[in-house]
């Protein structure tokens, strides 16, 4: 990202039709007229002026969550991504006490095989599952064998389809949850690796926006 800032990066969760909680990394810039300024490499169709989103940030070594209202948005530096002007709402709370959240995989390419289809882009990841785009048709509740490629490894596991959505480009987007025991039986090592992958993606996203 062209801009640099000494302020710590943040994550945002934007309104979406999917039931999963996806966090998007942002670079925090100097405030303007008391309003928070965040820059991200992503664009969001569901965000407009007066939209409400959620902020996630580190405060005294605790991961916190706070609602915010969009007061302005414009293209980011060099017309890439989005520059958001936000007004904080209410008090920040401890986000670590809430449900599992997912981290966006933008700028951190990860692919998975879903059943017989390979090279499916993974769009977000958490300690319990991931979001993936593929051409194959699956139904909510269906069990699928998945192999996620990470750091030269092929991490295999059984996943359950927990959400599905047809996209305009002919692809389908699925939210999946790993249902293996996590004890590496029969080479099923995906579940026990998801926490490690999720944390690594979060660190990489933070590094890229600093």
TORLOVO-653792 format. One record per residue (C-alpha): residue number from 1; residue in one letter; x, y, z. Coordinates in nm, 4 decimals, padded with zeros to 6 digits. Example, Ala and Ser with C-alpha at 12.3 -4.5 7.8 and 13.67 -1.06 7.14 Angstrom:
2
<1, "a", <01.2300, -00.4500, 00.7800>>
<2, "s", <01.3670, -00.1060, 00.7140>>
END
This chain:
210
<1, "x", <00.0000, 00.0000, 00.0000>>
<2, "x", <00.1524, 00.3379, -00.1012>>
<3, "x", <00.0754, 00.5207, 00.2260>>
<4, "x", <00.2692, 00.4569, 00.5447>>
<5, "x", <00.1656, 00.5344, 00.9002>>
<6, "x", <00.3123, 00.4867, 01.2498>>
<7, "x", <-00.0357, 00.4035, 01.3806>>
<8, "x", <-00.1231, 00.0367, 01.4384>>
<9, "x", <-00.3320, -00.1398, 01.1730>>
<10, "x", <-00.6923, -00.2451, 01.2324>>
<11, "x", <-00.9420, -00.4960, 01.0970>>
<12, "x", <-01.2973, -00.4186, 00.9858>>
<13, "x", <-01.6015, -00.6420, 00.9429>>
<14, "x", <-01.8356, -00.5111, 00.6744>>
<15, "x", <-02.2061, -00.5856, 00.6186>>
<16, "x", <-02.2490, -00.8950, 00.4007>>
<17, "x", <-02.5111, -01.1519, 00.3139>>
<18, "x", <-02.2917, -01.4362, 00.4347>>
<19, "x", <-02.3345, -01.5522, 00.7953>>
<20, "x", <-01.9608, -01.5725, 00.8634>>
<21, "x", <-01.7546, -01.3039, 01.0305>>
<22, "x", <-01.4777, -01.1981, 00.7896>>
<23, "x", <-01.2109, -00.9488, 00.8981>>
<24, "x", <-01.0383, -00.7204, 00.6453>>
<25, "x", <-00.7009, -00.5640, 00.7255>>
<26, "x", <-00.6716, -00.1829, 00.7104>>
<27, "x", <-00.3948, 00.0704, 00.7559>>
<28, "x", <-00.4824, 00.3353, 01.0132>>
<29, "x", <-00.3999, 00.6921, 00.9091>>
<30, "x", <-00.3923, 01.0141, 01.1115>>
<31, "x", <-00.7439, 01.1218, 01.2233>>
<32, "x", <-00.9172, 01.4065, 01.0408>>
<33, "x", <-01.1509, 01.6292, 01.2461>>
<34, "x", <-01.1595, 01.3616, 01.5143>>
<35, "x", <-01.2720, 01.0929, 01.2683>>
<36, "x", <-01.0891, 00.7649, 01.2182>>
<37, "x", <-00.9182, 00.7187, 00.8793>>
<38, "x", <-00.8617, 00.3669, 00.7456>>
<39, "x", <-00.7163, 00.2611, 00.4109>>
<40, "x", <-00.7608, -00.0881, 00.2650>>
<41, "x", <-00.6663, -00.2509, -00.0639>>
<42, "x", <-01.0182, -00.3943, -00.0945>>
<43, "x", <-01.3450, -00.2505, -00.2277>>
<44, "x", <-01.6830, -00.3224, -00.0684>>
<45, "x", <-02.0114, -00.3121, -00.2620>>
<46, "x", <-02.2122, -00.3380, 00.0602>>
<47, "x", <-02.0550, -00.0298, 00.2225>>
<48, "x", <-02.1867, 00.3240, 00.1710>>
<49, "x", <-02.2079, 00.6496, 00.3649>>
<50, "x", <-02.3925, 00.5952, 00.6969>>
<51, "x", <-02.3289, 00.2190, 00.6857>>
<52, "x", <-02.2381, 00.0630, 01.0199>>
<53, "x", <-01.9436, -00.1753, 01.0441>>
<54, "x", <-01.7304, -00.3283, 01.3184>>
<55, "x", <-01.3733, -00.2367, 01.4080>>
<56, "x", <-01.1261, -00.4882, 01.5534>>
<57, "x", <-00.7991, -00.3761, 01.7095>>
<58, "x", <-00.5412, -00.4516, 01.9776>>
<59, "x", <-00.5703, -00.2559, 02.3019>>
<60, "x", <-00.3528, -00.3389, 02.6016>>
<61, "x", <-00.2807, -00.6824, 02.4539>>
<62, "x", <-00.6522, -00.7596, 02.4127>>
<63, "x", <-00.8342, -00.7982, 02.0814>>
<64, "x", <-01.1219, -00.5483, 02.0957>>
<65, "x", <-01.4373, -00.4863, 01.8919>>
<66, "x", <-01.6212, -00.1554, 01.8443>>
<67, "x", <-01.8999, -00.0430, 01.6074>>
<68, "x", <-01.8388, 00.2528, 01.3758>>
<69, "x", <-02.0400, 00.4524, 01.1225>>
<70, "x", <-01.9058, 00.5343, 00.7754>>
<71, "x", <-01.9012, 00.9116, 00.7336>>
<72, "x", <-01.7225, 00.9142, 00.3965>>
<73, "x", <-01.5575, 00.6725, 00.1556>>
<74, "x", <-01.3485, 00.7323, -00.1533>>
<75, "x", <-01.0991, 00.5477, -00.3721>>
<76, "x", <-00.7695, 00.4739, -00.2009>>
<77, "x", <-00.4236, 00.5906, -00.3106>>
<78, "x", <-00.3671, 00.5538, -00.6867>>
<79, "x", <-00.7383, 00.4647, -00.7173>>
<80, "x", <-00.6721, 00.1283, -00.5499>>
<81, "x", <-00.8911, 00.0020, -00.2681>>
<82, "x", <-01.0905, 00.2247, -00.0350>>
<83, "x", <-01.0248, 00.5136, 00.2050>>
<84, "x", <-01.2824, 00.5135, 00.4871>>
<85, "x", <-01.3692, 00.7961, 00.7268>>
<86, "x", <-01.5323, 00.6459, 01.0357>>
<87, "x", <-01.6988, 00.7663, 01.3538>>
<88, "x", <-01.6636, 00.5315, 01.6507>>
<89, "x", <-01.9892, 00.4338, 01.8224>>
<90, "x", <-02.0285, 00.3239, 02.1826>>
<91, "x", <-01.7657, 00.1456, 02.3880>>
<92, "x", <-01.5161, -00.1142, 02.2700>>
<93, "x", <-01.5658, -00.4684, 02.4044>>
<94, "x", <-01.3458, -00.7768, 02.4262>>
<95, "x", <-01.3773, -00.9528, 02.0880>>
<96, "x", <-01.2003, -01.2652, 02.2127>>
<97, "x", <-01.5073, -01.3597, 02.4135>>
<98, "x", <-01.7247, -01.3723, 02.1035>>
<99, "x", <-01.7650, -01.6347, 01.8292>>
<100, "x", <-01.4853, -01.7438, 01.5976>>
<101, "x", <-01.4053, -01.4837, 01.3322>>
<102, "x", <-01.2539, -01.5299, 00.9894>>
<103, "x", <-00.9636, -01.3420, 00.8340>>
<104, "x", <-00.9753, -01.2318, 00.4708>>
<105, "x", <-00.7144, -01.3972, 00.2479>>
<106, "x", <-00.6831, -01.1044, 00.0045>>
<107, "x", <-00.3121, -01.0613, -00.0870>>
<108, "x", <-00.2372, -01.4010, 00.0743>>
<109, "x", <-00.3162, -01.6512, -00.2032>>
<110, "x", <-00.4360, -01.9864, -00.0675>>
<111, "x", <-00.5989, -02.2606, -00.2729>>
<112, "x", <-00.7840, -02.5781, -00.1875>>
<113, "x", <-00.9124, -02.8858, -00.3614>>
<114, "x", <-01.2823, -02.9474, -00.3018>>
<115, "x", <-01.3798, -03.3036, -00.3869>>
<116, "x", <-01.2526, -03.3478, -00.7466>>
<117, "x", <-01.2010, -02.9752, -00.8211>>
<118, "x", <-00.8516, -02.8352, -00.7602>>
<119, "x", <-00.7095, -02.4808, -00.7310>>
<120, "x", <-01.0205, -02.3318, -00.5684>>
<121, "x", <-00.9375, -01.9864, -00.4243>>
<122, "x", <-00.9750, -01.9626, -00.0471>>
<123, "x", <-01.1241, -01.6211, 00.0391>>
<124, "x", <-01.1095, -01.6310, 00.4200>>
<125, "x", <-00.9944, -01.8635, 00.6958>>
<126, "x", <-01.0573, -01.9196, 01.0670>>
<127, "x", <-00.9581, -02.1681, 01.3349>>
<128, "x", <-01.2596, -02.3836, 01.2456>>
<129, "x", <-01.3059, -02.3524, 00.8692>>
<130, "x", <-01.2725, -02.1349, 00.5618>>
<131, "x", <-01.4558, -01.9699, 00.2739>>
<132, "x", <-01.3864, -02.0925, -00.0788>>
<133, "x", <-01.4878, -02.0219, -00.4391>>
<134, "x", <-01.5349, -02.3086, -00.6849>>
<135, "x", <-01.7413, -02.4240, -00.9816>>
<136, "x", <-01.8625, -02.7444, -00.8184>>
<137, "x", <-02.2152, -02.7632, -00.6793>>
<138, "x", <-02.2505, -02.8594, -00.3144>>
<139, "x", <-02.5465, -02.8423, -00.0766>>
<140, "x", <-02.5622, -02.7086, 00.2773>>
<141, "x", <-02.4824, -02.9929, 00.5170>>
<142, "x", <-02.2948, -03.1961, 00.2555>>
<143, "x", <-01.9608, -03.3487, 00.3621>>
<144, "x", <-01.6711, -03.2924, 00.1219>>
<145, "x", <-01.3078, -03.4001, 00.1240>>
<146, "x", <-01.0884, -03.0882, 00.1125>>
<147, "x", <-00.7135, -03.0444, 00.0723>>
<148, "x", <-00.5844, -02.6968, 00.1596>>
<149, "x", <-00.2429, -02.5987, 00.0218>>
<150, "x", <-00.0302, -02.4080, 00.2712>>
<151, "x", <00.3450, -02.3565, 00.3006>>
<152, "x", <00.4197, -02.6484, 00.0703>>
<153, "x", <00.1844, -02.8838, 00.2538>>
<154, "x", <-00.1385, -03.0459, 00.1393>>
<155, "x", <-00.3610, -03.0399, 00.4492>>
<156, "x", <-00.6423, -03.2903, 00.4129>>
<157, "x", <-00.9704, -03.3035, 00.6014>>
<158, "x", <-01.3457, -03.3545, 00.5847>>
<159, "x", <-01.5504, -03.0339, 00.5774>>
<160, "x", <-01.9213, -02.9641, 00.6065>>
<161, "x", <-02.0836, -02.7036, 00.3821>>
<162, "x", <-02.2438, -02.4502, 00.6189>>
<163, "x", <-02.3367, -02.1774, 00.3670>>
<164, "x", <-02.3632, -02.1483, -00.0101>>
<165, "x", <-02.4070, -01.8634, -00.2554>>
<166, "x", <-02.4118, -01.8492, -00.6364>>
<167, "x", <-02.1935, -01.5718, -00.7818>>
<168, "x", <-02.2490, -01.3737, -01.1014>>
<169, "x", <-01.9283, -01.5063, -01.2613>>
<170, "x", <-02.0605, -01.8626, -01.2616>>
<171, "x", <-01.8674, -01.9582, -00.9504>>
<172, "x", <-02.0086, -02.0583, -00.6133>>
<173, "x", <-01.8947, -01.9376, -00.2735>>
<174, "x", <-01.9103, -02.1759, 00.0202>>
<175, "x", <-01.8464, -02.1443, 00.3890>>
<176, "x", <-01.7124, -02.4713, 00.5276>>
<177, "x", <-01.6397, -02.6063, 00.8742>>
<178, "x", <-01.3853, -02.8790, 00.9377>>
<179, "x", <-01.5494, -03.1757, 01.1106>>
<180, "x", <-01.2503, -03.4054, 01.1659>>
<181, "x", <-01.1384, -03.4953, 01.5177>>
<182, "x", <-00.8092, -03.3120, 01.4682>>
<183, "x", <-00.5953, -03.6037, 01.5880>>
<184, "x", <-00.4335, -03.6617, 01.2467>>
<185, "x", <-00.5988, -04.0011, 01.1944>>
<186, "x", <-00.5737, -04.1386, 00.8405>>
<187, "x", <-00.3663, -03.8357, 00.7379>>
<188, "x", <-00.6500, -03.5933, 00.8203>>
<189, "x", <-00.4384, -03.2996, 00.9394>>
<190, "x", <-00.6457, -02.9998, 00.8259>>
<191, "x", <-00.8371, -02.9263, 01.1465>>
<192, "x", <-00.5324, -02.9132, 01.3720>>
<193, "x", <-00.3597, -02.6777, 01.1234>>
<194, "x", <-00.6352, -02.4175, 01.0785>>
<195, "x", <-00.5475, -02.2131, 01.3867>>
<196, "x", <-00.1858, -02.1899, 01.2734>>
<197, "x", <-00.2904, -02.0851, 00.9222>>
<198, "x", <-00.5435, -01.8297, 01.0465>>
<199, "x", <-00.2872, -01.6624, 01.2726>>
<200, "x", <-00.0256, -01.6609, 00.9962>>
<201, "x", <-00.2692, -01.4969, 00.7513>>
<202, "x", <-00.3628, -01.2365, 01.0128>>
<203, "x", <00.0047, -01.1540, 01.0743>>
<204, "x", <00.0734, -01.1297, 00.7009>>
<205, "x", <-00.2251, -00.8995, 00.6456>>
<206, "x", <-00.1085, -00.6755, 00.9307>>
<207, "x", <00.2466, -00.6708, 00.7917>>
<208, "x", <00.1243, -00.5672, 00.4476>>
<209, "x", <-00.0721, -00.2665, 00.5712>>
<210, "x", <00.1989, -00.1334, 00.8037>>
END
